[in-house]
């Protein structure tokens, strides 16, 4: 039986890849276009990661996979410790939820000097770039492929 989350995970990862390709081919002078593409790629990756966690929950036959939002949710449900440890070892695992919140709910400077259009900044902001998103995407793709093969053997 196929996992119902698998096609959606693949779709979001392809969307992330395509968006990053557009970003990499866009002129540096198009700052707003580049920022929009960077944020779109980050959201595709974050959603793909969340869907992958749900794919794992479904594969492990955990109750209510839709309730899984982050790695800690798998851990709380006593999911396979090896899988949870591997997810926690990803360089972006701890940052991906914060990155999604950052894009969806940016901090707005409400001080006396405000810029009309400004890049979000702040001490609690997650620094990300096209390069970091490419790295995270490749890590997630490799992990998903390896873990899916392990489930087939299992």
BELBELWO-V340175 format. One line per field, one symbol per residue. ss: DSSP state (h for helix, s for strand, l for the rest). burial: 1 if it has 16 or more other ideal C-beta (glycine too) atoms within 10 Angstrom, else 0. A space follows every 50 residues. Layout:
BEGIN
ss->???
burial->???
END
This chain:
BEGIN
ss->lllllhhhhhhhhhhhhhhhhhhhhlllllhhhhhhhhhhhhhhhhhhhh hhhhhhhhhlllllhhhlllhhhhhhllllhhhhhhhhhllllllhhhhh hhhhlllllllllllllllllllllllllhhhhhhhhhhhhhhhhhhhhh hhhl
burial->00101101110110111011001001000000010011111111111111 11111111110100100101101100101100110010010110111011 01100000000000000000000001010101110110011011001100 0000
END
